[in-house]
Structure formats: structure tokens, C-alpha cells
Amino acid sequence: MTSAGIDPLNIMSFIARSFAPAYHRRMSFARDRSGWAMLSSLSVVAGLMLAMPTGAQALDAATIARYRAQLADNEAGRFSLLPAAPLVGGQSVPVLDEVVTWDRLRREAYKASFADYAAFLADHADWPAASTIRRLAERSISDDTPGDAIIRHFGRLPPLTAEGKARHALALAAAGQAAAASWARDAWDSAGLDEALEARLLARFGDRFTPADHASRMDRLLWANRITPAGRMLARVDTDTRLWALARIALQKNAPDVAARLGVVPDRLRREMGLMLDEAQWLIRNNRADEGQALLAAGGATARVPGQPGVGLESWLKARLEIGRGLWRGGKPDLAPRVLASHGLDANAMQRQPVAERGLFLDSEWLAGWLALRRLEQPGVALAHFRNARAVAQAPISQARGDYWAGRAAEAAGQPALARQYFAEAARHPDYFYGQLASERLGQPLALSATPLHAADPRTAGNFRAEGRVRALFALADVDRARQTIFLKQLADTAQTAERAQLVAGLAGPLNRPDAGVHAGKAARGTAELAMISAAFPVLPLPDVLAQRFAIIHAITRQESQFDRTARSSANALGLMQLVPATAAEQAQKLGLPASPASRLTDDPVWNVTLGSSYIERLRAAYGGSAPLAVAAYNAGPGNVRRFLAMNGDPKDGDIIDWIESIPFAETRNYVQRVLENAVVYETLYPARAVTKGPNRLSEWLGKGTPG
């Protein structure tokens, strides 16, 4: 595919003609419902447009200034002025007072009382950062906190931390409630208690704890490398467990008696996964990496308690994944899959594990499969690994990836019918990278249409508008966009049903936040992703001079800012296409455009996308027209792409899909796939604006000569 080049003189002429007179003017998007302020995708969200909540107030300038000042004080850690301080002009807006309180309570620097935390959480447990506030509340409990207040709070919101569980147990015990022992056991089976609470639990519940309880606590402490508190458990466990623990402690401390300690570990615990990992890491630290890697590759790991998953699964899988990746990149692709896959875990059992453990298992199995297929030419082995990865995948992105590669493995193994079955499964997600590649392999067009969702009934919509979080969203519109974004994202992320996601998407119009549709569309993955695709893929009203860049502008904008024109990253990248001011200034200079303040990147969307799209096209030209390399450089920088090329070779000499999967930065690897899949979706939805000819649009973007 040829680069969509645009004459810089035309860009200069367009900006000079249309925007130079308003060079220093701040564009009022909040009140302008035309052009850039109101993106064209909103019209397709039929039936979703929500009215403002009943009782919503129009804020005067003094009120806006007051609440902005209070939120700025929070940001700066100035907590001396209370939210209820007398007004100096302006109105009192109850929901904004709640927002100010929320904003303080979520900050660790703000030392609130337990009563303050509990009172807020009683009515706001569904607000953003609620889990953070709950943890801070549990930490704030002291010996002087009334027991009935503790019991009442945890009756509404069960404790999240070991400290909270311990405080709950002690309060229940003081009240003579039988549930105290169960909560005490939960608190004990953790690595999070300090020495004082540990002593109090032992004094109150020591006769209820069994040697197995102490062994489980010690196991968790050893996985957390908390050697001192683990040592306090040694006298409370059986002899076999004590010998096993002493060996782990010796390994973690790099003690001189490691060999002797390992020599007396009972056979049934000698290959326990925690001990095995400690030994492997000890060998690696002591310049015996080959032995440590071989130990992990040998397999045979066992759980401390037969039939139960180990308490350190996340650490176990994470360490193996890091070592396996290091072996692959270090030129040992034969050893890497054995380290990755010899974890001793069952895919079906892993489906019930928390998301972190599932994700690490998936990544380990996928990489083992990819190395077996693409480096070792073992398609049968690869297929088994891809099946394991697919078994635990719950997000459509991972499902499509697992199915596509299972199809590739089946194809390489001479099983074309099975390969087509896997490709057909992957193709069920045509808005994702591997679903698009699978569709190409099957020779079928992308099916991006679906039956539209029914509009929510008036009662459901009314209840939604009345929610505190939604009222806060509207109240923040003129006060603080960054905090409004926090509420918007959390509403989308917690949308458990298609109807709920649809209601969040309906906020795009009245809030003038097209990113609401993007967030809601992503939240609807697996339930209504295609039915909401128009809302999830907004369209910018580009000037004609940028029409040739339609796909790449939208693809990058959707990934970078989700169409939030005021987005600001932690690296100070700004606006729709997330440009760092220095890069923007350099690009403007190359286009012969006048210097402009950094604020223009968020105030003037045309300026932002003009510079952003010119920059990505400049990168494409530098990489011989390669979109994948240009997109990678847009994310990671040209310097890192030079490293990728030195490490992985030129993709023109190999397989571009393998090259992308070999990018060492997970963020950039994901970024390239997401941007290119976005480009394909936009070109499929709006073929008149496409630069690819189809039907194999993704392969054209990738520069592949063969489909899929």
C-alpha cells in the first residue's frame, strides 16, 4: 500500500486560510454543538442520547472557580480548607461537594478518620477508586475505633486487607459473635499483618489456629520474601514443613548452609514450586544460570498441599515467564518453551484462578506455542499450547489470538479442516487484529454489522441518570474534565450488561464526550461489541485537506486518546493524537507553520491532527512506507524501532506478524495491533475514504503479499 502523502503546501494554505485569524483564540467546544465539537458518530447511537439528570444545575463562574480551587488544593495536598467552608460567592452544589470529598478520601496523603471513610463509603461504594478508599479506611482503624462501627462497616463492605480482616475478627470477638474465628483465620492466612496485629490475633485466637493454618501463613510470607515473620512460624508447624521452610529461608538469604538445608528437605516437598523457584533463582544469582534454567525446564513441580493450587501462583508464573522470555531473546529458543510450559498447572483448573494468574498462564502457554511453531517447527506441540492459552482466554482480543494461532498450528500440522474451524472462531471478532487476519485466511469479508441494541426503557434510563456517579459526571463538565474522565471510564468498565454499556455510550452526546462511546464499546466486548460499533468508532469531521489520512488519523486517535480532545498523558502527550509539545513544534517547523503554544494541541483539534498525521506519514516515509514500523515508532520512538530492527531483523525479510509479536515492549506490541485493526475497521465502515483496495485490508496495511 502506498503512503497517503499530502503536499505540505496544501496543509500550510489550509491552516493559514482557516485558522490563522483565530490563532490565539480558545475554542469553546462545551457549548458548540457543530463541527469538531459534536462528532458525527453520535447520530448513529439511536435512542441512546440521555437528557441531563433531573435537578442538574447550571453553574455560574464563581461556583466553577470555587470547586476548581478546592480540587486544585486536593491535587497539591492542601487539605486545610474543608469542603463545607463558607462560600465566597457562587452556589453550593451537593454532588460537587461529594466529589471534593471523594477526591480527598482517595488520596493517601489525606489522613481521614475511620468514621469519615465509613460514612462516605456507606453511600458511595460504587464510585471510582472505592477499593482504594476501602483499603485506606481499613488502615485507619485504631484500637480506639468503636467495635460496633467496625462491625457495621464490614457488614456492608467486607474487608479487603489482612489488617481489615484482623480488626473485624477482634471486633466480632469482643461482641461475642461466632463469626470471629473464621475472619481471624482469613486474616492469618495472609502476608499482610504487622507484628502487633499478629500478636493480638495469636493471643485471642491462637487456640483456634491449627499447624496447617500456620504452615499456610508461613508459605504466603515466604512467597512475599518476608523472612522474619515467616521465621516466627517455624515453631508452630510440623517437622517436615519446618525443614522445607528453613531451606527456602536459606535460599532467599543466600546463606552458606544452602546445600545442607536442601539435603534434609523431605522427598514429598523437595520439588514444591516455591522451593524450586527459590533454588532456581539462587542458582541464577550465583552465576549458575544454566543449572537454574535446567531446573525449571525439568518440570515436576508439586504443590505444598496435594490437590490445591499453590498460594504463590502469580509469582511462580511471572518468574518463569520472565526467564523464558530471556532465554528466547538470548538465543535459546529450544530451552525457553520448556521453562515456560513446565509449570505443572492444568488449563481447566486455571480458568477458575484470578485474572492475574490466568493472564500469566495464558502468556506463558501462548509464547511456548509460538516458539514451538515458528522457531522449532513443532506444530503438534504448538497446537497443544495454543489450546491451553485459548482455554483461559476471556477477552475477545486473547480469544482471537489463541484461535488464530491454533489455526496456524493445525495448518502446519496438515489438518486443514481443523485449521478452518479455529480460523472461523477467530473471525467471530472482526474488529480485532487476529480476527481480521483469520477472516482473510478464510477468504471472507469482514462482518462488522450486527442487530442494533434496543434502547433502554424510560425507567431504566431514568434510574441511570439518577445515579450519583452520573450526576457527578454532568456536574464536573465545566469544572474538571480530568476527574470527569475518571468517572466516565469507571462507568464503562463496570458496565456488566449490553444495556448498561449502551447507556454509558448515550452520554457521548449530552456530555460532548465521544470517548464515552469508545469506552462503552470496549466494555461491551463479548456481549455487544458489534452492535455498538458505530458508537465505539467515532468519526471526526476532517477538513478536505486531511481526507487522505482519514484511516490513520482515526486509528491512532482511537488508541491514543479515545477521542478525548483534552487528553494529557503522564509523559505530557497532548490532545487527540497525543503529541509531545517538542515533537509537535518540530513537526510544525518542518511544515513551515508558525510556532504555537502547547495548549493549542488540546484547544485546536485540527492543529493536533494536522501535526499528528503529518508526523506519522513522515515516519512511514522514513521506513520505506511500512505502516507497522511507523506505528511502532509513533509509540516507542524511532530509537527503539532501530533497536527492534537490530534485534529482530527487517520485517521485509521475514514475516511481519512474527516481527510484531517479537517487539520486546508489550505496550508497543499491543499498540501496533490495535492501531492497525482500528484502521481496518474504519476503512471497512467507510470504504469511500479507504486507502486500501480490499478485501484484505489488514494485509495491505501490514505490507503482506498473501492474505492472513
N, C-alpha and C positions, 0 to 999 in steps of 0.2 A: 504494500500500500504506500502510495506516495505521501509525503508530508504536505499537510494543508497549509501551504505558505501564504502569507498575506504581505502585500507591499507596505513597508513601514511608512512610506509617504502617505498612503491612504489613511493609516491609523492617525498619523500626525494631523492630517487635514480634518479628519472626523472630530478628533478631540478639540482641535483649535476652533472648529466651527461651532461645535455643540456645547463645549464645556468650559472653554477658556473664560467666557464672561462671568461664569459662576465659580471661578477658581477657588476662592476662599469662602464660598457660601456653604453652610452646613445644610444638608438636605433633610427635610422633615419627613421621614418615612412613616412615623407613627400616625400621622394624620392624613397622609397622601395615599389614597386607595387606587392610584393608577400607576401604570408603568412598572418600574422596579419595585415599588412598594408593595404591589399586590401581584404575586407570581401567578402565571397562567394556570398552573396545576390546580389551583384552588377550585376552579369551576368544575372539575371532574369529581370532586368529593361530594357528590349529590346527596343531599339530605343530611350532611354532617355539620353544616355550619351552625355553631351554637351561639345563642344570644348571650350577652353578658349576664353574670349572676344577678339574681334579684337583690336589690339593695346596694349594688356597686356604686361607689361614689366617684364623681369627677373631682380630681384633686387640683387645688389651686397651687400656685408657685411656692407659697410659703410652706404648705404641707409637704410638697415634694422635697423641698430643701431640708426640712426638719428630719424626715425619715432617711434621706440620703446621708445627712450628717451623722445620725445615730448608727447607721450601718457602716459608715466610714470609721467611726470610733471603734466599733467592734473589730473591724479589719486591723486597726492599728493597736488593738489591745488596750484601748482606753475605756475601761468599764465603770468609771466612777459615776457617770450620769445614768440614772435609772430610766427605763422605758416610760415610766409613769411621771417623769419630771414635768413640771408645769409647762404648758405650751407657750412659746413666744410666737404668736401668730399661727395661722394655719389651723387645720382641723385635726381632731383625733379620729384615727381610723383603726377600729379594733383589730381587724385582721392584720394590719401592718404592725401594730403593737405585738401581736403574736409572732410575726416574722422576726422582729427585732429580738424578742426573747429567744426564739428558736436559734437565731444566728449566734447568740451568745452561748447558749447551753451546749451547742455542738463543738465549742472550742475548748480545748484542754486548758488553755491559759485562764479561762473564766472559772473560778472556783465557786460554784454554786453549792447550796446546801442540798442534802438529800431531799428535803421537803420540796424545794424548788424544782428539782428534776422530776420527782414523782408527780407533782401537781401538773406539770406541763405534759408529761407522758400520758397521764390519765385521759387526756382529750386529743392528743396528737401523736399517737403511736404509729400512725401511718405516714407521718411526714418524712421528708428526706433526712438521712443521717440519724434515723431513730435508733438504729443499733449502736451507733457511736454514743448517743446521749444515754442510752440504757447502760452501756459499759461505764461511762463516767458516773452515772448515778450509783451503780454498784460499788465503784471505787470510793464514793463519798460517804458510804455508811461507816459510822464510827460506833464505838462502844456506848455512846450516849444516844444513839438513834433509837427512838421508841420501837419496841418489838412489834407492837400492833401495826405501826406504819410500815415496817418491813414486810410483814405478812400480807398486809392489804395490797401493797405494791406488787409483790411477787405472785399474788393471787390473780392479778390482771396480766402481768407480763413475767413469765418465768425467767429466772436468772440465766444470763449468758456466760458469765465468767465463773471461775473456780471460787473467787472471793465472794461473789454474789451467792453462790450455792452454799458456801460455808456460813455466811451471815444468815441466810434463810433457815438453814438447819438449826443454828443456835437459837434463833428467834422462835422457831416451832417447838424446840425442846423446852425452852423457858415457858412456853404456853401449854406444855403438856400434850402436844399433838403427836400422834403416832408416825406421821409422815416425816418426822425429823430425821430418822435413821437413814431413810432412802436418800434424802438430799445430802446428808453427810457423806454417804458412800459415793455419790456422784462427785461431790467436791474433792474427796480424797483421791479419786481415780483421775487425776489431772497432774499437770506440771506447773500449775499457776499459783499455788499457795505460798505466802511468805512464811517464815519460821514461826512467827507469833500465832497466826491462824492455824498452822499445822499443829502447834502445841495445844491450842484450845480445842481443836477437834479431837485430838488424841485423849485429852483429859475428859471430854464429855462423852465420846463415842468409842473410845478405844476397845471396850469390851465387845462392841458390835462388829469391829473390823476383823476379818479373817486373814491368815497368811496369804491367801490368794489376792485379797484386796491390796495388801502391802506390796506384793510382787507386781501387780498391775501398775500401782503408783510408781514404783521404782523403775519399771520398764519405760513409762512415759517420761520420767525425769532423765533417764539415760538417753532417750531419743532427742531430748532437748539439750543434751550436754550439760545438765545441771548436776554435776558430780557430787557436790557437798550434800544437798538434800537427799540425793539418791543413797549416799553412804549412810544416812540416818535410818534407812530402811533395812540395812543388812541384817541386823539382829532380829528382825521381825519376820524373816522368810525362811523357808526350808533350806537345807544344806545344798542341794543341787542348784537351786536358784541363786544362792549366795555365791557359789563358785563361778557360776555363769556371769553374775553381775561384777564380781571382782575382776574377771578377765576383761570385761567391757571397760571398766574404770581404768584399768592399767593401760589399755589401748588408747583411750581418749586422753590420758595424762602423759602418754609416751614414756611410761615407767620402764625402768631397767629390767623388771621381772616379767615382762610380757610373755616370754616363752614358757616360763614356769606356770603362770596363771592359765595360759591356754592349755597346757598339758594336763590339767586336772579338771577341765570342764567335762561334765558327764556327756556321754555319746549322744543322748537324746537332744541336747542343747548345743552341740558343737557346730551345727550348721544353721542355727537360728538366725533369722535375717538381720537382726540388729547386731549380733556378734560378727556375722560375716561381713557386713558393711564396715563396722569399726576396724576389723582386721585388714580389709582391703585398703581402706583409707590410711591406716597405719603403714602398710607396706608402701603405698604411693608416696607418703610423706618421707619415708626413709629410703628413698631412691631405689625402691624395688617395685617400680610401677608394673613391670611385666608380670610379676607374681600376683600383684593385687588385681590386675585386669584379668588374669587367668582364673583367679579365684571366683570372680563374679561371673565369668563366662562359663564356668563349670556347672553352674546351676545347683539344684538340690537344696535350695533354701527351704527352711521349715519355719512354721510359726511357733512361738513360745508355748502357746496353748493350742494343742491339736484341734483342727476344725474351726478355729477362729482366726479372722484376719489379724495381722499384726497391728499394734497401735501406732506404728511408725510408717505406715504405707506411703504417705506423701514423701517423707524424707528418703525412704528406700527407693522409690521410683525416680524421684528427682535426681538423686546422686547417680543412679545408673544411667539415666538419660544424658546427663552432662558428660559422664565418662564415655558413653557410647558415641556421642557426637564428636568428642575429642579424638577418639580412635579413628572415626571416619575421616575427619578433616586432617588427621595426622598420617593418613596413608595406610590405614589398616582396615579396609572395608570388609575383610573376612572375619576379623575378630569383633568388630563393632556390633553386628547383628546378634551375636551370641551373648554379649553383655546386655544388650537392650532387651532381649527376649527371655533370658534365663532368670526371670523374676519369680517364678513359681506361683503365679496367680492365674485364676480362671476368669475368662472373659465374662461368662454368665454371672459369676459372683461379683465381678467388678461393676456390673450395671447398677448394683444397689449401693455403691460407695458414693461419698460426696463428690461434688463436681471437680475439686482439685485433683483428687486421686484418679478419677475417671479420665480427666484430661491428660495427666501424665502417662497413664496406661495407654491411652489412645496414641499419643505422640510416640511412645516407645515402640508400639506394635507397627504403627504406620512406617516409621523410619526403618525398622528392621525389614519390613516388607519391601520398601522401595530399594534398599540396598541389595536385598536378595534378588530382586527383579532386574534392576538397572546396572548393578555393579558385578554381581556374582552369577547372573544368568540362571537363577534357580526359581522359575515361575511357580512351581508347585509349592515350595516353601513360602514364597511371597504371597500367594493366594491365601494361605492359612493365616498369615499375619494381617493381611488386609481385612479378612473376615473378622478377626478379633477386634481390629480397630473399629470397624463398622458396627460391631455388636454393642459397643458402649457409646457410640456417637448419638447425641440427642439434637444437636443443632444442624439445620439443613446444610450449612457450609461443610461440616465434617462428614455428614452422611453422603453428600455428593462426592466428596473427595475419596472416601473409602470405597464407594461403589465404582467410581471411575477406575481407580487403580486395581480393584479386584477384577474389573473387566479387562484391563490391560494384561494382568497376570494370566487370566483364563485364556485370553487370546494367544499369548506367548506359549501357553501350555498345550495349544492345539485343541481348545474347547470353544469353538466359535459360538455355539448356541448358548452356552453359559455366559460367555462374554457379553452377548447381546442382552441377556437378562440383567446383568449388572449395569450395563450402559443405559438400559431403559429405566432402571431405578434412579440412576444419577440424573437422567434427563427430566425427572419429575421436578427438578429445581432449575428451571431455565434462566432464572435471574442470577445464578451463581456460576463462577468460573468453570468448575468441573461439570456442572450440569450442561453448560453451553458446549463444552468440548464433547461430552457424551452425545448430545444431540447431533453434532457434526458427524461423529463416527457412525451413528445410525442413519445418517442421510435425511434427517427430518428437520423441518423448520422449527424455530423456537415458538413455543405456545405460551405467550405472555398474557393471554386473556383468561378471565375466569368470571363466574357468575357474580355480579356485584352483591355486596352485603346489603341486607335490609337496614334501613335507618332505624335507630333505636326508638322505642316508643316514647311518647312525651313524658311519661312518669320517670322512666329510667334516665332520660336526658336531664330532666329537672333535678333528680337526685344527684346526678353527676355535677351539675352546675352548683349545687348547694354544698358540695364537699369543701372542707376547709382548704385543702391544697389547691383546688380550682379557684376558689375565691382569692387565695394568696397570689396565684398566677396573674389574675387580672389586676389586682391591686398593685403588683410590682411593675406593671407595664411601663409607667412613666417614672418609676423610682430607681429600679436596679435591674438591668437586663441580665447580668451575670447570675444573680440569685434566682431570677425568673427561670433561667435555663436549667438550674439545678432542679427546680420543681417540675419543669416540663419533662426532663429526661427521666426523673423518677416516676412520674405518672405513666410514661410509656413503658418503662422497664418493668413495672408492676402490673401491667395490663395482662391479666391471665386468660382473657377470652377475646375472640374476634370483635365482639360487640364493644368491649371496653377499649380495645385498640382503635376502633373506629371513632369512638367518642373523643379520644385524645387527638386523632387526626383532625377532627372537626374544630379543634382550637386554632388551627392554622389561620383561618380567615379572620375571626374576630380579634385575635391577638397579633395579627400580621406576623406570624411566625411560621413560615413554610417548613422550618425544620421540625415542627410538630408532626407533620406527615411522614417525614423521613424516620424519626424516632419510632413513631407508631407502626410504620411498615416493618421496621426491623423487629419490633416486639411481636408482630403477628407471624413471624416465621413459623412455618409448620402448620399454621391454622388458617391463615387468610392472606398469606403474603402476596399471592397473585391477584386476589380480589381487591387489594388496596394498592396495587402497583402504581396507579396514577398519582395517588397522594404521596406515595413513598419516593417518587421520582419527579420532583417539581421541575418546572421549566422557567428559565429566565427570559425576559423579553430583550434579547440581544439586539443591538443595532446591526444593520445590514453588513457593516464592515467586518463584523466578527462572525458572520453566519457560517463561514467555512470551518470555524473552530467549535461549532455547536457541541459536538460529542465530547471532545476532550475537556472543554470548559465545564460542562455539566458533570462529567465523570469525576474530575478532580474535586470540584466544589462539593459534590455529594459526600465524598470520602473525607475531605479536609474539614469542612465547616458544617456539613449537613444543611447548607443554605442559610446559616445564621450569618448575616452580613456583618455583625459586630464581633464575631468570634475572635478571641485572643488566646493563644496557646501559652504554655509555661515558658516556651522559647521566644515569646513575643512575636510570633507569626500572626498576621492580622487579616481579618476580612474573609470574604467568600473563598478565595483561593489560597489563603493563609500564607501571605508573603512576609518575610522578614524585611523590615524597613531598608536595610542595607542592600538586599537583593533587589527590592523594588526601585530604589534610587539608581542602582547600576543599570537596571533594565530600561528605566525611563531615559537615562542618558544615552543608551545605545539607540533608542528610538528617536532621539533628538527632541524629547519633550522636556519642558521646564521642571526645575526642582519643585518638589511638593512636600508638605508636612506629612509625617507618618499617619496622622489622623485621617488623611484623605483615603487611606486604604480601607477604612471602615465607613467613612461618610459617603464615599462615591463608589458605588459598585461597578460602574463602567470602567472607572480608572483601575480598580482592582483586577477585574477580569481581563482588561486590555494588557496590563503588565504581566499577569499570571500566565495568560495564554501565549503571549509573546515569549516568555521565558521557557515554557515547556517546548515550544517549537524551536527555540534556539538550542535547547538540549537535544532535541531529535536530530537536528542538523549536525550537531557535534558527534552524534553516534550513528551517522550514516542512515538516518531515517528510522532507526529502531525505536518503536514506542515503548517496549518493556524497559530498555536501558534508560530512556529519557524519564520515564515514570519513576524508576528506581532512584535516579539522580535527583528528581524533584523532592523525593522523600529523604534520602540519606545523604545527598550531596555528591557532586562529581568525584570528589576524592575517594569516597567509599566505593563508588562504582568502579574506579580504577583498581581498587583492591579486589573487588569481586571478579573483575576480568582476569587479574593476575592469578587469583585463586582457582577460578572455575573455567578459565578459557573464554574464548569468544563464542557466544551462542550461535553465530553463523556457521561455526564448525561442528556443532553438535545439535542437541535437542533443546529448544528454548524452554520447554516445560521443565525438563531436568535442571536447566540453568536457574530458572526462577526458584525451584524447590531447593537449590543449593545455596541461595543467598543466606549468609550466616546470621543476619538480623531478622528475627521473627516479625518485627513490626514492618520492615520493608518488604519481606516476602509476602505478607498478608496485604500490604498496601498495593503492590503491583497487581495482584489478582483482583482485588476489589475495584480498583480504578478501571482496569480493562473490562471486567464484567459490566461495570456501570456504562461504559462506552457502548458496549454491545446492546444493552437494554435500551438506551436512548436511541440508538440508530434503528433498532427494531421497532420501537414505538413511533418513531418519526423518520421513516425511510427517506423522505424527500430531503432531509437535512444530513443524510449519511455521507461519509466519505468512503466507506467500504461498499463494495458492489453486492455482497451477499452471494449465496446464503451462508457461507462460512465466515461470518464476520469476525469472530474471535481469532481464528487462524490468520486472517488478514492483519488484524492488529498485532498479532504475535510475529508476523513475518514468516509463518509456516507455509510450506508449499503443499502440504497434504492436510486434509481436514481432520480435526480432532486430535 
